[in-house]
Amino acid sequence: MNPAFIFSGYEGLISGLMNQPERIYLSPPHLDGDEIELVKEALDSNWIAPAGPQIEEFEKELAAYHQVQHAIALNSGTAALHLALILAGIKPGDLVLCSTFTFIASANPIKYLGAQPVFIDAESESWGMCPSALQNALESYQHIGIKPKAVIVANVYGQPANLPRIKELCEHWDVILIEDNAEALGAELGNRPSGAFGIFSVLSFNGNKLVTSSGGGALLINDSEHAEKALLLATQAKEPGLGYTHRHLGFNYRISNILAALGRAQFAKLKHRIMLRRDLFSQYQQQLSDLPIKFMPEPSWARSTRWLTCLTLSPDCRVSPQEICEGMEQENIECRPAWKPLHRQPLYRDAEYFGGMVAEDLFHRGLCLPSGSDMAEAERNRVVTTFRSLIH
Ligand SMILES: *Cc1c(COP(=O)(O)O)cnc(C)c1O
């Protein structure tokens, strides 16, 4: 019935043969059986196509939740970012300012378009983009007569960046704000969900995200013309009418009806899944409170989903996050160091950077613990015990 269950049963068999405890994943999909109903409905309706009623419903639900006019469901978050940048009018050579402390997918679409990423440091309060480093970048470019076209701000590990402040800066400097909310679906700032602040906002339903359709994403837009254009570009830019007429360079970026059904079933559980992840975070916090570590802070103005439980080792710890991850791996537990800043990636060696050492420091001391929303107590205890044994 539950594919994840069958899969983990098989894993158990293999690890049993190898005399290893069962693997604990960083953020595995959490299925509870309700998915099968909606996927069956999609199959029964015979809409086995990249179109269909499940997509329309999914889009309505996503738009309503985020209080935006339009949601366009796509086959990945990366595709959504790519379309956002095209709609923002990004051309070869343009400058796009981007969070440095994030997954590489936040920045790669800048390069797809031949534009130049400029990376901005994180702040320690939210681990999101530092507003003063952003301001500094905008001012510095103005001094030399260059106008950056867009800002991509990533909300990392379930937590919104200081979006009100960043939005204000973008409005003041007339730069298009793109919100990469791939990791923070369901997070809130006051009464507003994250994903509601960008001119364009991006969601991801990849396998390890809080809500998954196995693969998928969405682009959130208020402007109707932009939304129409996004839909056109996502469907090979086929102009309306019988003949295949193409004026624009399009892509095959639409989600399938089957995956939209899976996404809908998962999205319906969003609140519950956030509660489970936040609970797990507090339990780790309680069980590890005596160690020389600091859990990821939550700023007063935001409510994180705690998609991943993240922490930093205190500077006097004699082990590195890398060594801890390796030690956990020995016990078949998947952990991950915090994001390596993008301006430190070989791919982006030549990119400009504004800021100090916040992202770098998070990378050198930060790590993520297994954070699945259906983790059993015994599994959590195994993580806690192993982690403890590695800290010195
Ligand atoms: C997962 C992720 C993406 C990309 O989403 P996909 O659906 O995997 O293409 C983009 N940005 C961030 C910050 C992510 O974590």
The ligand as a Tripos MOL2 file, in Angstrom:
@<TRIPOS>MOLECULE
LIG
   15    15     1     0     0
SMALL
NO_CHARGES

@<TRIPOS>ATOM
      1 C1         15.2820   22.2170   -3.7770 C.3       1 LIG1
      2 C2         15.6950   23.5910   -4.0460 C.ar      1 LIG1
      3 C3         15.5390   24.1830   -5.2990 C.ar      1 LIG1
      4 C4         15.2060   23.4270   -6.5520 C.3       1 LIG1
      5 O1         14.0580   22.7680   -6.5800 O.3       1 LIG1
      6 P1         13.9070   21.5020   -7.5620 P.3       1 LIG1
      7 O2         12.4400   21.2450   -7.5100 O.co2     1 LIG1
      8 O3         14.7190   20.4030   -6.9760 O.co2     1 LIG1
      9 O4         14.3730   21.9020   -8.9150 O.co2     1 LIG1
     10 C5         15.8110   25.5340   -5.4500 C.ar      1 LIG1
     11 N1         16.2730   26.2580   -4.4250 N.ar      1 LIG1
     12 C6         16.4750   25.7270   -3.2110 C.ar      1 LIG1
     13 C7         16.9600   26.6190   -2.1300 C.3       1 LIG1
     14 C8         16.2230   24.3730   -2.9830 C.ar      1 LIG1
     15 O5         16.4700   23.8470   -1.7750 O.3       1 LIG1
@<TRIPOS>BOND
     1     1     2 1
     2     2     3 ar
     3     2    14 ar
     4     3     4 1
     5     3    10 ar
     6     4     5 1
     7     5     6 1
     8     6     7 2
     9     6     8 1
    10     6     9 1
    11    10    11 ar
    12    11    12 ar
    13    12    13 1
    14    12    14 ar
    15    14    15 1
@<TRIPOS>SUBSTRUCTURE
     1 LIG1         1 GROUP 0 **** ****
